[in-house]
Amino acid sequence: MSRTNKTPQTDPRDLGQADGHPTIEVLDAYHQGDLGTAEAAQVQHHLIFCRECRDLLLDLAHFLADSETPSRLWSAELTSAWEEWQAERVRRES
């Protein structure tokens, strides 16, 4: 999926990733309500215009709901589990 967006972007560094999309850690913090007001508003604005990130946020919510004890700290283990979960979801949809 292409990450093209015709709307003006905020400073990409503010969302945590060079391409202007929030990192998985930022989306996790947004989902948990752990962002400050300004940063949450920035992420929310981005999500309005970016279907890919909205879909990713929904996947993240399902992934964390399926996890026995979801961690709030992204580790190598959680990243690996996330990648496996995403791959399985893609296989099911194929």
Backbone as a printed PyTorch tensor [residue, N CA C, xyz], in Angstrom:
tensor([[[  0.8390,  -1.1700,   0.0000],
         [  0.0000,   0.0000,   0.0000],
         [  0.8840,   1.2330,   0.0000]],

        [[  0.5500,   2.1540,  -0.8530],
         [  1.3390,   3.3670,  -0.9890],
         [  0.9690,   4.3560,   0.1050]],

        [[  1.9520,   5.0390,   0.5950],
         [  1.7030,   6.0350,   1.6440],
         [  1.7670,   7.4310,   1.0460]],

        [[  0.9170,   7.7150,   0.1050],
         [  0.8640,   9.0460,  -0.4610],
         [ -0.2950,   9.7900,   0.1540]],

        [[ -0.0650,  11.0280,   0.4580],
         [ -1.0860,  11.8410,   1.0820],
         [ -0.9700,  13.2310,   0.4890]],

        [[ -2.0270,  13.7190,  -0.1060],
         [ -2.0030,  15.0100,  -0.7840],
         [ -2.2110,  16.1810,   0.1750]],

        [[ -2.6190,  15.9100,   1.4010],
         [ -2.8450,  16.9900,   2.3520],
         [ -1.5220,  17.4080,   2.9660]],

        [[ -1.4190,  18.6550,   3.3700],
         [ -0.1800,  19.1050,   4.0130],
         [  0.0850,  18.3180,   5.2870]],

        [[  1.3070,  17.9510,   5.4860],
         [  1.7020,  17.1800,   6.6650],
         [  2.2960,  18.1030,   7.7160]],

        [[  2.1610,  17.6980,   8.9480],
         [  2.8700,  18.3690,  10.0250],
         [  4.3150,  17.9050,   9.9460]],

        [[  5.1450,  18.4550,  10.7530],
         [  6.5400,  18.0430,  10.7680],
         [  6.6220,  16.5550,  11.0650]],

        [[  7.1780,  15.7220,  10.1270],
         [  7.2020,  14.2720,  10.3320],
         [  7.9060,  13.8470,  11.6030]],

        [[  8.8600,  14.6240,  12.0660],
         [  9.5760,  14.2510,  13.2910],
         [  8.6360,  14.2550,  14.4820]],

        [[  7.5590,  15.0450,  14.4070],
         [  6.6170,  15.1240,  15.5220],
         [  5.8350,  13.8300,  15.7110]],

        [[  5.6880,  13.0280,  14.6570],
         [  4.9560,  11.7760,  14.7660],
         [  5.8870,  10.5960,  15.0080]],

        [[  7.1760,  10.8300,  15.0090],
         [  8.1140,   9.7850,  15.3900],
         [  8.7330,   9.0190,  14.2480]],

        [[  8.3800,   9.3200,  13.0080],
         [  8.9290,   8.5600,  11.9010],
         [  9.2460,   9.5150,  10.7610]],

        [[ 10.3140,   9.2610,  10.0340],
         [ 10.7840,  10.1710,   8.9920],
         [  9.7780,  10.3500,   7.8580]],

        [[  8.9080,   9.3620,   7.6050],
         [  7.9620,   9.4780,   6.4940],
         [  6.6650,  10.1770,   6.8790]],

        [[  6.5640,  10.6830,   8.0970],
         [  5.3890,  11.4230,   8.5170],
         [  4.2900,  10.5850,   9.1320]],

        [[  4.4330,   9.2710,   9.1280],
         [  3.4460,   8.3880,   9.7410],
         [  3.8700,   8.0970,  11.1770]],

        [[  2.9080,   7.9790,  12.0870],
         [  3.2650,   7.6620,  13.4680],
         [  3.9040,   6.2740,  13.5640]],

        [[  4.8300,   6.1410,  14.4560],
         [  5.4340,   4.8290,  14.7050],
         [  4.4210,   3.9590,  15.4340]],

        [[  4.6940,   2.6770,  15.4980],
         [  3.8140,   1.7530,  16.2100],
         [  3.7530,   2.1320,  17.6950]],

        [[  4.8530,   2.6250,  18.2290],
         [  4.8700,   3.0490,  19.6280],
         [  3.9510,   4.2490,  19.8540]],

        [[  3.9550,   5.1910,  18.9090],
         [  3.0880,   6.3680,  19.0270],
         [  1.6270,   5.9550,  18.8890]],

        [[  1.3360,   5.0600,  17.9310],
         [ -0.0470,   4.5780,  17.7840],
         [ -0.5040,   3.8350,  19.0380]],

        [[  0.3920,   3.0610,  19.6360],
         [  0.0600,   2.3630,  20.8750],
         [ -0.2580,   3.3680,  21.9840]],

        [[  0.5790,   4.3750,  22.1330],
         [  0.3420,   5.3950,  23.1640],
         [ -0.9610,   6.1450,  22.8890]],

        [[ -1.2600,   6.4220,  21.6160],
         [ -2.5190,   7.0840,  21.2540],
         [ -3.6990,   6.1940,  21.6330]],

        [[ -3.6050,   4.9280,  21.2970],
         [ -4.6680,   3.9650,  21.6060],
         [ -4.9140,   3.8690,  23.1120]],

        [[ -3.8600,   3.9420,  23.8920],
         [ -3.9690,   3.8330,  25.3490],
         [ -4.3150,   5.1580,  26.0240]],

        [[ -4.3210,   6.2420,  25.2430],
         [ -4.6230,   7.5520,  25.8170],
         [ -3.4560,   8.1390,  26.5900]],

        [[ -2.2420,   7.7270,  26.2180],
         [ -1.0620,   8.1600,  26.9540],
         [ -0.3420,   9.3560,  26.3350]],

        [[ -0.8870,   9.9320,  25.2590],
         [ -0.2350,  11.0860,  24.6240],
         [ -0.7580,  12.3770,  25.2260]],

        [[  0.0660,  13.3880,  25.1500],
         [ -0.3800,  14.7140,  25.5590],
         [ -1.4190,  15.2270,  24.5680]],

        [[ -2.0970,  16.2800,  24.9360],
         [ -3.1780,  16.8220,  24.1220],
         [ -2.7160,  17.1990,  22.7210]],

        [[ -1.6090,  17.8990,  22.6090],
         [ -1.1310,  18.3470,  21.2950],
         [ -0.7120,  17.1680,  20.4210]],

        [[  0.0210,  16.2260,  21.0030],
         [  0.4750,  15.0800,  20.2170],
         [ -0.7030,  14.1950,  19.8100]],

        [[ -1.6700,  14.0110,  20.7060],
         [ -2.8620,  13.2220,  20.3730],
         [ -3.6430,  13.8890,  19.2450]],

        [[ -3.7400,  15.2050,  19.2680],
         [ -4.4350,  15.9330,  18.2050],
         [ -3.7120,  15.7660,  16.8680]],

        [[ -2.3900,  15.7640,  16.9030],
         [ -1.5990,  15.5560,  15.6870],
         [ -1.8460,  14.1760,  15.1090]],

        [[ -1.8300,  13.1670,  15.9540],
         [ -2.0640,  11.8000,  15.5000],
         [ -3.4910,  11.6850,  14.9680]],

        [[ -4.4420,  12.2520,  15.6780],
         [ -5.8370,  12.1960,  15.2410],
         [ -5.9930,  12.8550,  13.8750]],

        [[ -5.3660,  13.9960,  13.6720],
         [ -5.4150,  14.6820,  12.3810],
         [ -4.8280,  13.7940,  11.2860]],

        [[ -3.7080,  13.1630,  11.5780],
         [ -3.0780,  12.2630,  10.6040],
         [ -4.0190,  11.0990,  10.2640]],

        [[ -4.6500,  10.5360,  11.2700],
         [ -5.5320,   9.3850,  11.0590],
         [ -6.7430,   9.7380,  10.1900]],

        [[ -7.1890,  10.9660,  10.2470],
         [ -8.3190,  11.3980,   9.4210],
         [ -7.9930,  11.2300,   7.9430]],

        [[ -6.7510,  11.5120,   7.5740],
         [ -6.3560,  11.5120,   6.1650],
         [ -5.5970,  10.2680,   5.7200]],

        [[ -5.2530,   9.3790,   6.6470],
         [ -4.3970,   8.2420,   6.2940],
         [ -5.0980,   6.9210,   6.6280]],

        [[ -5.6690,   6.3050,   5.6230],
         [ -6.3750,   5.0410,   5.8290],
         [ -5.4110,   3.9460,   6.2940]],

        [[ -4.2140,   3.9470,   5.7570],
         [ -3.2340,   2.9270,   6.1420],
         [ -2.9710,   2.9520,   7.6450]],

        [[ -2.8110,   4.1320,   8.2110],
         [ -2.5540,   4.2340,   9.6500],
         [ -3.8040,   3.9150,  10.4640]],

        [[ -4.9890,   4.2810,   9.9490],
         [ -6.2320,   3.8980,  10.6420],
         [ -6.3510,   2.3800,  10.6960]],

        [[ -6.0780,   1.7180,   9.5640],
         [ -6.1290,   0.2500,   9.5300],
         [ -5.0990,  -0.3490,  10.4780]],

        [[ -3.9060,   0.2420,  10.4980],
         [ -2.8540,  -0.2380,  11.3870],
         [ -3.2740,  -0.0850,  12.8490]],

        [[ -3.9170,   1.0290,  13.1800],
         [ -4.3800,   1.2510,  14.5500],
         [ -5.4420,   0.2180,  14.9380]],

        [[ -6.3540,  -0.0810,  14.0280],
         [ -7.3590,  -1.1110,  14.3050],
         [ -6.7040,  -2.4790,  14.4960]],

        [[ -5.7290,  -2.7990,  13.6410],
         [ -4.9960,  -4.0580,  13.8010],
         [ -4.2930,  -4.1110,  15.1490]],

        [[ -3.6790,  -2.9900,  15.5270],
         [ -2.9780,  -2.9250,  16.8070],
         [ -3.9500,  -3.1690,  17.9650]],

        [[ -5.1190,  -2.5600,  17.8890],
         [ -6.1110,  -2.7430,  18.9550],
         [ -6.5230,  -4.2120,  19.0530]],

        [[ -6.7300,  -4.8670,  17.9110],
         [ -7.0850,  -6.2930,  17.9180],
         [ -5.9290,  -7.1360,  18.4510]],

        [[ -4.7260,  -6.8140,  18.0310],
         [ -3.5410,  -7.5430,  18.4800],
         [ -3.3910,  -7.4550,  19.9920]],

        [[ -3.5160,  -6.2570,  20.5320],
         [ -3.3540,  -6.0820,  21.9720],
         [ -4.4980,  -6.7340,  22.7420]],

        [[ -5.6900,  -6.7290,  22.1570],
         [ -6.8260,  -7.3900,  22.8070],
         [ -6.6200,  -8.9000,  22.8520]],

        [[ -5.9400,  -9.4510,  21.8270],
         [ -5.6750, -10.8900,  21.7600],
         [ -4.4880, -11.3170,  22.6240]],

        [[ -3.6650, -10.3650,  23.0270],
         [ -2.4740, -10.6740,  23.8150],
         [ -2.8670, -10.9760,  25.2580]],

        [[ -2.2450, -11.9960,  25.8240],
         [ -2.5660, -12.3670,  27.2070],
         [ -2.2390, -11.2420,  28.1830]],

        [[ -1.0400, -10.7430,  28.1090],
         [ -0.6330,  -9.6380,  28.9630],
         [  0.1210,  -8.6280,  28.1030]],

        [[ -0.6050,  -7.7730,  27.3970],
         [  0.0630,  -6.8300,  26.5060],
         [  0.9810,  -5.8880,  27.2710]],

        [[  2.1460,  -5.6930,  26.7150],
         [  3.1290,  -4.8060,  27.3180],
         [  2.9460,  -3.4050,  26.7700]],

        [[  3.1640,  -2.4270,  27.5750],
         [  3.1450,  -1.0500,  27.1050],
         [  4.5240,  -0.6410,  26.6190]],

        [[  5.5050,  -1.4540,  26.8600],
         [  6.8610,  -1.1580,  26.4000],
         [  7.1670,  -2.0550,  25.2200]],

        [[  7.3750,  -1.4540,  24.0660],
         [  7.6540,  -2.2460,  22.8750],
         [  9.0500,  -2.8210,  22.9830]],

        [[  9.1180,  -4.1240,  22.9210],
         [ 10.3830,  -4.8350,  23.0120],
         [ 10.5660,  -5.6390,  21.7390]],

        [[ 11.7060,  -6.2720,  21.6110],
         [ 11.9650,  -7.1360,  20.4610],
         [ 10.9510,  -8.2750,  20.4240]],

        [[ 10.6040,  -8.8050,  21.5900],
         [  9.6320,  -9.8970,  21.6440],
         [  8.2490,  -9.4460,  21.1820]],

        [[  7.8170,  -8.2880,  21.6230],
         [  6.5060,  -7.7930,  21.2320],
         [  6.5000,  -7.4230,  19.7530]],

        [[  7.5900,  -6.8500,  19.2680],
         [  7.6980,  -6.5270,  17.8450],
         [  7.6080,  -7.7940,  17.0150]],

        [[  8.2900,  -8.8360,  17.4300],
         [  8.2480, -10.1160,  16.7180],
         [  6.8330, -10.6890,  16.7280]],

        [[  6.1690, -10.6450,  17.8780],
         [  4.7970, -11.1480,  17.9720],
         [  3.8730, -10.3320,  17.0790]],

        [[  4.0630,  -9.0140,  17.0430],
         [  3.2630,  -8.1340,  16.1900],
         [  3.4490,  -8.5120,  14.7260]],

        [[  4.6920,  -8.7140,  14.2950],
         [  4.9640,  -9.0650,  12.9020],
         [  4.3550, -10.4180,  12.5500]],

        [[  4.4240, -11.3720,  13.4580],
         [  3.8010, -12.6760,  13.2210],
         [  2.2910, -12.5470,  13.1230]],

        [[  1.6960, -11.7340,  14.0040],
         [  0.2530, -11.5370,  13.9910],
         [ -0.1780, -10.9000,  12.6720]],

        [[  0.5690,  -9.8890,  12.2270],
         [  0.2600,  -9.2210,  10.9630],
         [  0.3650, -10.2080,   9.7920]],

        [[  1.4100, -11.0260,   9.7670],
         [  1.5980, -11.9970,   8.6870],
         [  0.4580, -13.0070,   8.6720]],

        [[  0.0290, -13.4630,   9.8280],
         [ -1.0810, -14.4150,   9.9130],
         [ -2.3760, -13.7820,   9.4150]],

        [[ -2.5970, -12.5280,   9.7640],
         [ -3.7840, -11.8190,   9.2950],
         [ -3.7830, -11.7130,   7.7780]],

        [[ -2.6470, -11.4190,   7.1930],
         [ -2.5270, -11.3200,   5.7340],
         [ -2.7810, -12.6800,   5.1000]],

        [[ -2.2440, -13.7560,   5.6870],
         [ -2.4830, -15.1020,   5.1520],
         [ -3.9580, -15.4560,   5.1890]],

        [[ -4.6380, -15.0970,   6.2760],
         [ -6.0750, -15.3960,   6.4010],
         [ -6.8880, -14.6460,   5.3590]],

        [[ -6.4630, -13.4360,   5.0410],
         [ -7.2020, -12.6110,   4.0870],
         [ -6.9110, -12.9950,   2.6330]],

        [[ -5.8510, -13.7520,   2.4090],
         [ -5.4790, -14.1140,   1.0340],
         [ -6.3360, -15.2260,   0.4950]]])
